[in-house]
């Protein structure tokens, strides 16, 4: 993916800001700058940018639990601020921004200010390459002074508490804002995929969806047929008898949605409502729960195949089985068990047996 062309701006310098990237901060820094320029700001407080960096990575770190790498300061700051401020992972972005920009909490301010050590000036390194005989302190000082003159048509000028966007870049940033943010997210997804090679659907874990899709269709078009055939379904976790007409169940993602990031039918089962609430995004214990899960899935599959073989939900099993003629335990296990292991390694907790 390429940046929009300009015959007057050094867009190659902007693109090369992401070369040799070892952390996520450059992506989130530029996204935050673009968002604020879209709002008409050109003299921008650094704290406003740092706050947006936290907000834009909040859901990716706290909900999807992607690893940014052990040394990544954004991931650590997000996790620390969650604890410092006693916030929810579902905190509204506007509310979170207000808290971060106004908080007097000593540790929160320290976490945000930590970005100022390297992030703002290293982003400008393509415009101001470091000299071989130059130490870090002198290099930083040189970038600050040169950027204030907008030398080499750099993107912004650096000051102690704010940045000043170079006027020649403002129109470009505003008119190409969506493409530029897509460019950042595309590069960010490539970077995070290298850090999370076995985690599915990285691109859809970078931005919190406006609304999670409901599971009404899966309930009425698939599981209702099973309920009607069997009369009731037994919750694999509690043993409670579940009845369609009594609505004493909820459709649950066996492996949390926050990890798989899809609603495919092979990962969905009805469980007791209260258990669904307490399970939340915790992982099932394979040795305790897989066999019951497999047997219920197999039974539901066979019932739907008999009553509605052309259902689109039958095709969703093709990602596990080469054909929908056989529902083999081993193939199902070979899909489910690695996903649980990987999710656990990424920080998802196991539920109580």
C-alpha positions as CSV (number, residue, x, y, z in Angstrom):
1,X,0.0,0.0,0.0
2,X,1.4,3.4,-1.0
3,X,0.9,6.9,0.2
4,X,-1.0,9.5,-1.9
5,X,1.4,11.2,-4.3
6,X,2.4,14.8,-3.9
7,X,4.7,16.8,-6.3
8,X,5.7,19.3,-3.6
9,X,6.0,17.2,-0.5
10,X,8.6,14.6,0.5
11,X,6.1,11.8,1.0
12,X,8.9,9.3,0.7
13,X,10.2,10.6,4.1
14,X,6.8,10.1,5.6
15,X,6.6,6.5,4.3
16,X,10.1,5.7,5.5
17,X,9.2,6.7,9.0
18,X,7.9,3.1,9.3
19,X,11.1,1.5,8.0
20,X,12.9,-0.7,10.5
21,X,10.1,-0.4,13.0
22,X,10.7,-2.2,16.3
23,X,7.6,-0.9,18.2
24,X,4.1,0.3,17.5
25,X,4.5,3.9,18.7
26,X,5.2,5.4,15.2
27,X,1.9,4.1,13.9
28,X,-0.2,5.3,16.8
29,X,1.7,8.7,16.9
30,X,0.9,9.5,13.2
31,X,-2.7,8.3,13.5
32,X,-3.3,10.6,16.5
33,X,-1.7,13.5,14.7
34,X,-3.9,13.0,11.6
35,X,-7.0,12.8,13.8
36,X,-6.2,16.1,15.5
37,X,-5.4,17.8,12.2
38,X,-8.7,16.6,10.9
39,X,-10.3,18.4,13.9
40,X,-8.6,21.6,12.7
41,X,-5.7,21.6,15.2
42,X,-2.2,22.5,13.9
43,X,-0.5,23.6,17.2
44,X,-1.1,20.4,19.1
45,X,-0.3,19.6,22.7
46,X,1.8,16.6,23.1
47,X,-0.4,15.3,25.9
48,X,-3.4,15.3,23.5
49,X,-1.4,13.1,21.0
50,X,-0.2,10.8,23.7
51,X,-3.7,10.4,25.1
52,X,-5.0,9.5,21.6
53,X,-2.2,6.9,21.2
54,X,-3.5,5.2,24.4
55,X,-7.1,5.5,23.2
56,X,-6.5,4.0,19.8
57,X,-4.6,1.0,21.2
58,X,-6.9,0.5,24.2
59,X,-9.2,-2.1,22.8
60,X,-6.4,-4.0,20.9
61,X,-4.4,-4.4,24.1
62,X,-7.2,-4.9,26.7
63,X,-9.9,-6.7,24.8
64,X,-8.1,-8.6,22.0
65,X,-4.9,-9.0,24.1
66,X,-2.5,-8.8,21.2
67,X,1.1,-8.8,22.1
68,X,3.0,-5.6,21.0
69,X,6.4,-7.1,22.1
70,X,7.9,-7.0,25.6
71,X,9.6,-3.7,25.2
72,X,6.7,-1.8,23.7
73,X,5.9,1.3,25.8
74,X,2.3,1.7,24.5
75,X,1.2,-1.8,25.6
76,X,2.7,-1.2,29.1
77,X,1.2,2.3,29.4
78,X,-2.3,1.0,28.4
79,X,-2.1,-1.8,31.0
80,X,-0.8,0.5,33.7
81,X,-3.4,3.2,33.1
82,X,-6.2,0.7,33.2
83,X,-5.1,-0.1,36.7
84,X,-4.1,3.4,37.8
85,X,-7.5,5.0,36.8
86,X,-9.6,1.9,37.7
87,X,-11.2,2.0,34.2
88,X,-13.2,-0.5,32.2
89,X,-11.9,-2.0,29.0
90,X,-15.2,-0.9,27.4
91,X,-14.6,2.7,28.4
92,X,-16.0,5.1,25.8
93,X,-13.3,6.7,23.7
94,X,-14.5,10.3,24.4
95,X,-14.7,9.6,28.1
96,X,-11.2,7.9,28.0
97,X,-9.7,10.9,26.2
98,X,-11.1,13.3,28.7
99,X,-9.7,11.3,31.6
100,X,-6.3,11.0,30.0
101,X,-6.0,14.7,29.1
102,X,-7.2,16.0,32.5
103,X,-6.1,13.4,35.0
104,X,-4.0,14.6,37.9
105,X,-3.0,11.0,38.8
106,X,0.8,11.1,39.1
107,X,1.3,7.6,37.5
108,X,-1.0,8.4,34.6
109,X,0.9,11.6,33.8
110,X,4.2,9.8,34.2
111,X,3.1,7.1,31.7
112,X,2.0,9.6,29.1
113,X,5.0,11.8,29.5
114,X,7.3,8.8,29.0
115,X,6.4,8.9,25.3
116,X,8.1,12.3,25.1
117,X,11.5,10.8,25.6
118,X,11.8,9.4,22.1
119,X,8.6,9.2,20.2
120,X,8.2,12.8,18.7
121,X,11.8,13.3,17.5
122,X,12.5,9.7,16.3
123,X,9.5,9.9,14.0
124,X,11.3,12.7,12.2
125,X,14.5,10.8,11.8
126,X,14.0,10.3,8.0
127,X,14.2,14.1,7.6
128,X,17.1,14.3,10.0
129,X,19.4,11.2,9.8
130,X,21.7,10.7,12.7
131,X,25.3,11.4,12.2
132,X,27.9,8.8,13.0
133,X,29.7,10.9,15.6
134,X,26.5,12.3,17.1
135,X,25.3,11.1,20.6
136,X,21.6,10.8,21.4
137,X,21.4,14.0,23.4
138,X,22.9,16.2,20.7
139,X,20.9,14.4,18.0
140,X,17.6,15.1,19.8
141,X,18.6,18.7,20.4
142,X,19.4,19.1,16.7
143,X,16.1,17.7,15.5
144,X,14.2,20.0,17.9
145,X,16.0,23.1,16.6
146,X,15.9,22.2,12.9
147,X,12.3,21.1,13.0
148,X,11.2,24.5,14.4
149,X,12.5,26.0,11.1
150,X,10.7,23.2,9.2
151,X,14.0,22.3,7.6
152,X,13.8,19.7,4.8
153,X,10.0,20.2,4.7
154,X,9.6,18.1,7.8
155,X,6.1,17.2,8.9
156,X,6.1,19.3,12.1
157,X,8.2,21.4,14.4
158,X,9.0,20.1,17.9
159,X,8.7,22.1,21.1
160,X,8.7,21.1,24.8
161,X,4.9,20.6,25.2
162,X,3.5,20.8,21.7
163,X,4.2,20.3,18.0
164,X,3.5,22.7,15.2
165,X,2.3,21.1,12.0
166,X,4.2,22.4,9.0
167,X,1.7,24.5,7.0
168,X,2.7,22.9,3.7
169,X,1.6,19.5,5.1
170,X,-1.8,20.5,6.5
171,X,-3.9,20.3,3.3
172,X,-2.3,17.0,2.4
173,X,-3.1,15.5,5.8
174,X,-6.6,16.7,5.8
175,X,-7.6,15.7,2.3
176,X,-5.9,12.3,2.5
177,X,-6.7,11.6,6.2
178,X,-8.6,8.3,5.5
179,X,-6.0,6.9,3.2
180,X,-3.2,7.9,5.5
181,X,-4.8,6.3,8.5
182,X,-5.5,3.1,6.4
183,X,-1.8,3.1,5.5
184,X,-0.9,3.3,9.2
185,X,-3.3,0.5,10.1
186,X,-2.1,-1.7,7.2
187,X,1.5,-1.4,8.3
188,X,0.5,-1.8,12.0
189,X,-1.4,-5.0,11.1
190,X,1.7,-6.4,9.3
191,X,3.9,-5.5,12.3
192,X,1.5,-7.1,14.9
193,X,1.0,-10.2,12.7
194,X,4.8,-10.8,13.0
195,X,4.5,-10.5,16.8
196,X,1.4,-12.7,16.9
197,X,1.9,-15.2,14.1
198,X,-0.8,-17.7,15.2
199,X,-3.5,-15.2,16.2
200,X,-6.4,-14.9,13.6
201,X,-7.8,-11.8,12.0
202,X,-5.3,-9.2,13.2
203,X,-6.7,-6.3,10.9
204,X,-10.1,-6.5,12.6
205,X,-8.6,-6.3,16.1
206,X,-7.1,-2.8,15.6
207,X,-10.3,-0.8,16.0
208,X,-13.2,-1.4,18.4
209,X,-16.3,-2.2,16.3
210,X,-19.1,0.3,16.7
211,X,-21.5,-2.5,17.6
212,X,-20.9,-6.2,18.1
213,X,-23.1,-8.3,15.8
214,X,-25.9,-10.2,17.6
215,X,-26.4,-13.9,17.3
216,X,-30.1,-13.8,16.6
217,X,-29.8,-15.4,13.2
218,X,-27.6,-18.3,14.5
219,X,-30.2,-18.8,17.3
220,X,-33.3,-18.9,15.1
221,X,-31.9,-20.4,11.9
222,X,-29.7,-23.1,13.4
223,X,-30.0,-23.8,17.1
224,X,-33.8,-23.5,17.1
225,X,-34.0,-26.5,14.9
226,X,-31.9,-28.5,17.4
227,X,-34.1,-27.4,20.4
228,X,-37.2,-28.4,18.5
229,X,-35.8,-31.8,17.7
230,X,-34.4,-32.6,21.1
231,X,-36.9,-30.7,23.4
232,X,-34.1,-29.4,25.5
233,X,-30.3,-29.0,25.4
234,X,-28.0,-29.6,28.4
235,X,-25.5,-26.8,29.3
236,X,-22.1,-28.3,28.9
237,X,-20.8,-26.3,31.8
238,X,-23.5,-26.5,34.4
239,X,-25.7,-29.5,33.3
240,X,-28.8,-27.2,33.4
241,X,-31.6,-28.1,31.0
242,X,-32.1,-25.4,28.5
243,X,-35.4,-24.7,26.8
244,X,-35.9,-22.6,23.7
245,X,-39.3,-21.3,24.8
246,X,-38.1,-20.4,28.3
247,X,-35.2,-18.5,26.9
248,X,-33.0,-19.6,29.8
249,X,-29.9,-19.8,27.6
250,X,-27.5,-17.6,25.7
251,X,-25.5,-18.4,22.6
252,X,-21.9,-18.5,23.7
253,X,-18.5,-18.5,21.9
254,X,-16.7,-21.6,23.2
255,X,-13.4,-19.9,22.4
256,X,-13.9,-16.2,23.2
257,X,-14.9,-13.9,20.4
258,X,-12.2,-11.5,21.6
259,X,-9.7,-14.1,20.3
260,X,-11.3,-15.7,17.2
261,X,-13.0,-12.5,16.1
262,X,-15.8,-14.3,14.3
263,X,-19.3,-15.8,14.8
264,X,-18.8,-19.1,12.9
265,X,-21.3,-21.7,14.0
266,X,-18.7,-24.3,14.9
267,X,-17.6,-22.2,17.8
268,X,-21.2,-21.4,19.1
269,X,-23.3,-23.3,21.6
270,X,-26.2,-22.5,23.9
271,X,-25.3,-22.4,27.6
272,X,-27.0,-21.3,30.7
273,X,-27.5,-17.5,30.8
274,X,-25.9,-16.9,34.2
275,X,-22.9,-19.0,33.1
276,X,-22.6,-17.0,29.9
277,X,-22.3,-13.8,32.0
278,X,-19.7,-15.3,34.4
279,X,-17.7,-17.0,31.7
280,X,-17.3,-13.7,29.8
281,X,-14.0,-13.9,27.8
282,X,-12.5,-16.7,29.7
283,X,-11.3,-19.9,28.1
284,X,-12.9,-23.3,28.5
285,X,-10.7,-26.1,30.0
286,X,-10.0,-28.5,27.1
287,X,-9.9,-31.7,29.2
288,X,-13.0,-30.8,31.1
289,X,-15.2,-29.3,28.4
290,X,-14.2,-30.4,24.9
291,X,-15.9,-33.8,24.7
292,X,-19.3,-32.3,25.8
293,X,-18.8,-29.5,23.4
294,X,-17.9,-31.8,20.5
295,X,-20.8,-34.1,21.1
296,X,-23.3,-31.2,21.2
297,X,-21.8,-29.7,18.1
298,X,-21.9,-33.1,16.3
299,X,-25.6,-33.7,17.3
300,X,-26.5,-30.2,16.2
301,X,-24.7,-30.6,12.9
302,X,-26.4,-33.9,12.1
303,X,-29.9,-32.5,13.0
304,X,-29.4,-29.5,10.8
305,X,-28.0,-31.6,8.0
306,X,-31.1,-33.7,8.1
307,X,-33.5,-30.8,8.2
308,X,-31.7,-28.1,6.3
309,X,-28.7,-29.5,4.4
310,X,-28.4,-26.4,2.2
311,X,-28.1,-24.1,5.2
312,X,-25.3,-21.6,4.9
313,X,-24.2,-22.7,8.3
314,X,-23.2,-26.1,6.9
315,X,-20.5,-24.4,4.8
316,X,-19.0,-22.8,7.9
317,X,-17.7,-26.3,9.0
318,X,-15.7,-26.6,5.8
319,X,-12.9,-24.5,7.5
320,X,-12.4,-27.6,9.8
321,X,-13.5,-30.6,7.7
322,X,-12.6,-31.2,4.1
323,X,-16.3,-32.2,3.5
324,X,-19.4,-32.0,5.6
325,X,-20.1,-35.8,5.3
326,X,-18.1,-36.6,8.4
327,X,-17.8,-34.9,11.8
328,X,-14.6,-36.3,13.1
329,X,-13.5,-35.7,16.7
330,X,-9.8,-35.7,15.9
331,X,-10.1,-33.0,13.2
332,X,-12.3,-30.9,15.5
333,X,-9.9,-31.3,18.4
334,X,-7.0,-30.4,16.2
335,X,-8.7,-27.0,15.5
336,X,-10.0,-26.2,18.9
337,X,-7.1,-27.2,21.2
338,X,-4.3,-25.1,19.5
339,X,-6.6,-22.1,19.5
340,X,-7.2,-22.5,23.3
341,X,-3.4,-22.8,23.8
342,X,-2.5,-19.8,21.7
343,X,-5.3,-17.7,23.4
344,X,-3.9,-18.7,26.8
345,X,-0.4,-17.7,25.8
346,X,-1.8,-14.3,24.8
347,X,-3.2,-13.6,28.2
348,X,-6.7,-15.0,28.1
349,X,-7.6,-16.6,31.5
350,X,-9.2,-20.0,32.0
351,X,-12.6,-20.3,33.6
352,X,-13.2,-22.3,36.7
353,X,-14.0,-25.9,36.1
